[in-house]
Amino acid sequence: MSAKKVCIIGAGLGGLSAAISLRQSGYDVEVFEKNARIGGKLNVLKARGYTFDLGPSILTLPHLFERLFERSGRAMRDYIPIRPLRPHWRNFFENGQVVDLYPEPDRMAEEARKVGEDPASVQRFLRYSAGLYDLVNAGHFEQGIDTFRESTRFYGLWAFPKFDLFRTMHGGVKRFLRTRQMQDIFDYFVKYVGSSAYHSPAFMNCLPTIQFRHDLWYVDGGLYGIAAGLQRLMDEIGIPVRLESEVAEVRKQEGRVAGLVTKDGQYHPADIIVSNMEVIPAYERLLGEGKEFMRTLDRFEPACSGLVLELGLDCQYPQLAHHNFFYSERQREHFHTVFRRRELPPDPTIYLVAASRTDPTVAPPGCDGLKILPHIPYIDDAHPLSREDYLAFKERVVDKLERMGLRDLRKHVVFEHCWTPLDIREQYYSNRGSIYGVVTDRFRNLAFKAPKQSTRYPNLFFVGGSVNPGGGMPMVVLCGQNVAKKVVAWDRG
Ligand SMILES: Cc1cc2nc3c(=O)[nH]c(=O)nc-3n(C[C@H](O)[C@H](O)[C@H](O)COP(=O)(O)OP(=O)(O)OC[C@H]3O[C@@H](n4cnc5c(N)ncnc54)[C@H](O)[C@@H]3O)c2cc1C
């Protein structure tokens, strides 16, 4: 009997992970990608001797990527060269204080003392974080839990107090850490899911353990090396990818999906379809679902978007580490402005990557290439922002960086590239320009994203940041593996 045909819409990391996992389970897999290269938001820009990661720049939980190689009898190190970074993050505050994050307790203790935080409190917080990570990892991550009911079945009601459900993420941080600097830093781990520490549930404090226990990694030559490594693996195990092949429609027949139509009008029949296009745009644009059904998806509000600014400089700022954060004076206000009022923050917290600090291949000698990423609201049609609004905001970001130590930054720019949420939506068809899929919000969805199997068409599945467990590279890679298990269980069940 010939293998069943699975068509995958989108070659983001979730789509690639699902493709590899399904191929390894014996399916005939084909991937359709609208852009000219694979990787989705894992993207790269090379110009004038600089290499910039246009998307992710922090690799965590590499063991989840490793599984894709192991299942084909290969080792990831032969495909993707990675190494841990020190410090993990460098944190700059308006009062001039600078604090580094290290996973080693003795080095971390020194950093805590710099701002008057008791090192023992940091370790107590990290133990609390580790407990939450073990809890969330056992069910939500590894079992691929999709609904509250599945969660109750797996954990049992007795386990719920362990999730610290009555606190926000910030509330959990504040229980242990006294200084504003340490609170701001650990609140900002919510960056990994593009949400707000004041509106996410406390169990999101599992995030620091991802870094403190499993380390923070870099891919030599830039993070696009992950996509290149996966491409090689796919070539070896026989997964064709059609680039510049936008899917325009998913055809339905008798309550199932039957195949897809690409923009050039060609029909491709499929037994199973996996969409790496986000859930809301896929139902709306490819399946033409009506308003009533679309309203049931309202709780899957987008995570934040970002202003993605790349600057090639003719000098280096030696005070920068590889990963840097420049904090808002009032981070609570920053979160409220972005996530509740959905306005551009007057004083944002800014993430800045200077990969040239540890990798000399990504910038000309003696020069830094910077990627700058403040989180900003997703596109809200009720309060539209123009390109000019975003560009005015960009100037505020550069002003803040100049004020906080990158003196004369503007004068040293020899190359500039900037993407607004409008560009991000256009590039990846992400819902309203979101960069991490669905938001994590304790009242809107208690961190649940959409389920991996369609509630309408049993042979339609979803993968990526808009479904559980949500955004971030390792999570979508895990999602691809879990969606493959779901497909197999449904198909052979
Ligand atoms: C600026 C930025 C910084 C980030 N930083 C980090 C970080 O440091 N660490 C981290 O872990 N994560 C980070 N993330 C998040 C991470 O990149 C994403 O969560 C993850 O890569 C998303 O993968 P995905 O599978 O959901 O799909 P996506 O990457 O969104 O890919 C979806 C793919 O589907 C294609 N597609 C959509 N519609 C169609 C269609 N109709 N037909 C054909 N193809 C279609 C798109 O072109 C795209 O290639 C960052 C993201 C951004 C944008």
The ligand as an SDF file (V2000), in Angstrom:
LIG
                    3D

 53 58  0  0  0  0  0  0  0  0999 V2000
   12.0720   39.3560   15.3670 C   0  0  0  0  0  0  0  0  0  0  0  0
   11.8010   38.0380   16.0430 C   0  0  0  0  0  0  0  0  0  0  0  0
   12.6080   37.6290   17.0890 C   0  0  0  0  0  0  0  0  0  0  0  0
   12.3860   36.3990   17.7000 C   0  0  0  0  0  0  0  0  0  0  0  0
   13.2510   35.9700   18.6600 N   0  0  0  0  0  0  0  0  0  0  0  0
   13.1840   34.6950   19.0970 C   0  0  0  0  0  0  0  0  0  0  0  0
   14.2530   34.1410   19.8490 C   0  0  0  0  0  0  0  0  0  0  0  0
   15.2710   34.7910   20.1080 O   0  0  0  0  0  0  0  0  0  0  0  0
   14.1490   32.8420   20.2570 N   0  0  0  0  0  0  0  0  0  0  0  0
   13.0530   32.0710   19.9350 C   0  0  0  0  0  0  0  0  0  0  0  0
   13.0250   30.8920   20.3250 O   0  0  0  0  0  0  0  0  0  0  0  0
   12.0440   32.5720   19.1940 N   0  0  0  0  0  0  0  0  0  0  0  0
   12.0840   33.8530   18.7510 C   0  0  0  0  0  0  0  0  0  0  0  0
   11.1120   34.3490   17.9320 N   0  0  0  0  0  0  0  0  0  0  0  0
    9.8950   33.5470   17.7020 C   0  0  0  0  0  0  0  0  0  0  0  0
   10.1140   32.4420   16.6980 C   0  0  0  0  0  0  0  0  0  0  0  0
   10.7690   32.9370   15.5800 O   0  0  0  0  0  0  0  0  0  0  0  0
    8.7720   31.8870   16.2680 C   0  0  0  0  0  0  0  0  0  0  0  0
    7.9650   31.5450   17.3750 O   0  0  0  0  0  0  0  0  0  0  0  0
    8.9020   30.6480   15.3910 C   0  0  0  0  0  0  0  0  0  0  0  0
   10.0050   30.7060   14.5180 O   0  0  0  0  0  0  0  0  0  0  0  0
    7.6160   30.5390   14.5980 C   0  0  0  0  0  0  0  0  0  0  0  0
    7.5720   29.3490   13.8860 O   0  0  0  0  0  0  0  0  0  0  0  0
    6.2100   28.8480   13.2750 P   0  0  0  0  0  0  0  0  0  0  0  0
    6.3560   27.4120   12.9670 O   0  0  0  0  0  0  0  0  0  0  0  0
    5.0620   29.2310   14.1420 O   0  0  0  0  0  0  0  0  0  0  0  0
    6.0050   29.5380   11.8850 O   0  0  0  0  0  0  0  0  0  0  0  0
    6.5040   30.8140   11.0870 P   0  0  0  0  0  0  0  0  0  0  0  0
    7.9240   31.0760   11.3100 O   0  0  0  0  0  0  0  0  0  0  0  0
    5.5240   31.9050   11.2740 O   0  0  0  0  0  0  0  0  0  0  0  0
    6.3530   30.2390    9.6300 O   0  0  0  0  0  0  0  0  0  0  0  0
    5.1300   30.1100    8.9490 C   0  0  0  0  0  0  0  0  0  0  0  0
    5.4990   29.8890    7.4950 C   0  0  0  0  0  0  0  0  0  0  0  0
    4.3130   29.6740    6.7370 O   0  0  0  0  0  0  0  0  0  0  0  0
    4.4150   30.4060    5.5140 C   0  0  0  0  0  0  0  0  0  0  0  0
    3.0460   30.6360    5.0500 N   0  0  0  0  0  0  0  0  0  0  0  0
    2.0500   31.3110    5.6760 C   0  0  0  0  0  0  0  0  0  0  0  0
    0.9300   31.2800    4.9240 N   0  0  0  0  0  0  0  0  0  0  0  0
    1.2210   30.5480    3.8320 C   0  0  0  0  0  0  0  0  0  0  0  0
    0.4570   30.1490    2.6940 C   0  0  0  0  0  0  0  0  0  0  0  0
   -0.8260   30.5050    2.5550 N   0  0  0  0  0  0  0  0  0  0  0  0
    1.0650   29.4080    1.7420 N   0  0  0  0  0  0  0  0  0  0  0  0
    2.3700   29.0210    1.8630 C   0  0  0  0  0  0  0  0  0  0  0  0
    3.1340   29.3860    2.9120 N   0  0  0  0  0  0  0  0  0  0  0  0
    2.5620   30.1330    3.8910 C   0  0  0  0  0  0  0  0  0  0  0  0
    5.1480   31.6750    5.9210 C   0  0  0  0  0  0  0  0  0  0  0  0
    5.7330   32.3200    4.8140 O   0  0  0  0  0  0  0  0  0  0  0  0
    6.1910   31.1150    6.8840 C   0  0  0  0  0  0  0  0  0  0  0  0
    7.3540   30.6920    6.2250 O   0  0  0  0  0  0  0  0  0  0  0  0
   11.3050   35.5760   17.2910 C   0  0  0  0  0  0  0  0  0  0  0  0
   10.4870   35.9950   16.2310 C   0  0  0  0  0  0  0  0  0  0  0  0
   10.7520   37.2010   15.6000 C   0  0  0  0  0  0  0  0  0  0  0  0
    9.9060   37.5950   14.4110 C   0  0  0  0  0  0  0  0  0  0  0  0
  1  2  1  0
  2  3  1  0
  2 52  2  0
  3  4  2  0
  4  5  1  0
  4 50  1  0
  5  6  2  0
  6  7  1  0
  6 13  1  0
  7  8  2  0
  7  9  1  0
  9 10  1  0
 10 11  2  0
 10 12  1  0
 12 13  2  0
 13 14  1  0
 14 15  1  0
 14 50  1  0
 15 16  1  0
 16 17  1  0
 16 18  1  0
 18 19  1  0
 18 20  1  0
 20 21  1  0
 20 22  1  0
 22 23  1  0
 23 24  1  0
 24 25  2  0
 24 26  1  0
 24 27  1  0
 27 28  1  0
 28 29  2  0
 28 30  1  0
 28 31  1  0
 31 32  1  0
 32 33  1  0
 33 34  1  0
 33 48  1  0
 34 35  1  0
 35 36  1  0
 35 46  1  0
 36 37  1  0
 36 45  1  0
 37 38  2  0
 38 39  1  0
 39 40  1  0
 39 45  2  0
 40 41  1  0
 40 42  2  0
 42 43  1  0
 43 44  2  0
 44 45  1  0
 46 47  1  0
 46 48  1  0
 48 49  1  0
 50 51  2  0
 51 52  1  0
 52 53  1  0
M  END
$$$$
